[in-house]
């Protein structure tokens, strides 16, 4: 496989790109096969196939041993980097077989990898060190095993030119979903919640992307702890509980909500241990249902704080990510804002992040670099060639 192949792909009128995404919720690998025509603001796309391949409990446990931990076993981390690369490659090959496609029909894979630690300087406050983030799942393993050119490490270029490495949704959101008909907010509720604001005047200086707080992280954790289920389906547990306003106030007292936009965060800040400590010290008798109800309000209020501080109350808000299926959470948001699902934009709520990393690969292979507001203009992704 040579650089000439990359040149040939860059000249193609349409490209078939597989986007791979594994988020902080650790529920599995999203795989989206997308067809692109053009690039930049002329980009047209179609999601040909999409699946989420759940992680086994064993794989979740492997990741949790090193995820968002300040001290880890370096042997486990090193082994897991290769292990996940091989796992992703096998998932791609299995899906292609299921879809009756061959690797030769795919132009490239865009692999986000698995975030292990996110450390913007604003949060770690370590003198002499800048922004940093780490994702694993070795892309050379993916490229060699599948025979498909693979782009990875998208966040590192963003950091290299002064960004925090997150959120990166701003680029794909602007290219695919801007509209002269309405101001839009693209809200993704994964483990962490983030939003992109798209003004109807299409002014790139007004486009903004930022993390806004916790998404489903705590809801999933306490559903597992209290009820032995992976998540609160439709928000039914939360709906059956009552809000504890003092706990909500304690949670909203986090320094994160006092920091300026744009900003990024992760479970390094919003850890399960943080909530556990607050509950243990101040609310030891709070029922499981009331706990999950209050944590759902916390997610909604964190999102609402950002919307109000940024003056986006009159925008149409399109929701994606796993949180889009929590009906109680959406009802809380709908009480104050105009809420729709990303499905109305032609993108299934759970497929959007995988699509957006495929967009970044398409932009990189098309040698396009888009600057939005104060976000750096970069072509993202390190390129791994098959043998």
Buried (B, 14 or more C-beta within 10 A) or exposed (E): BEEEBBEEBBEEEEBBBBBBBBBBBBBBBBBBBBBBBBBEEEBEBEBEBBBBBEBEEEBBEBBEEBBBBEEBEEEEBEEBBBBBBBBBBBBBBEBBEEEEBEBEEBBBBBBBBBBBBBBBBBBBEEEEEEBBBBBBBBBBBBBBBBBBBBBBBBBBBBBBEEBBBBBBBBBBBBBBBBEEEEBBBBBBBBBBBBBBBBBBEEEBEBBBBBBBBBBBBBBBBBBEEBBEEBBBEBBEBBBBBEBBEEBBEBBBEBEBBEEEBBBBBBBBBBBBEBBBEBBEEEBEEBBBBBBBBBBBBBBBBBBBBBBEEBEBEEBBBBBBBBBBBBBBBBBBBBEEBBBBBBBEBEBBBBBBBBBBBBBBBBBBBBEBBBEBBEBBEBBBBBBBBBE
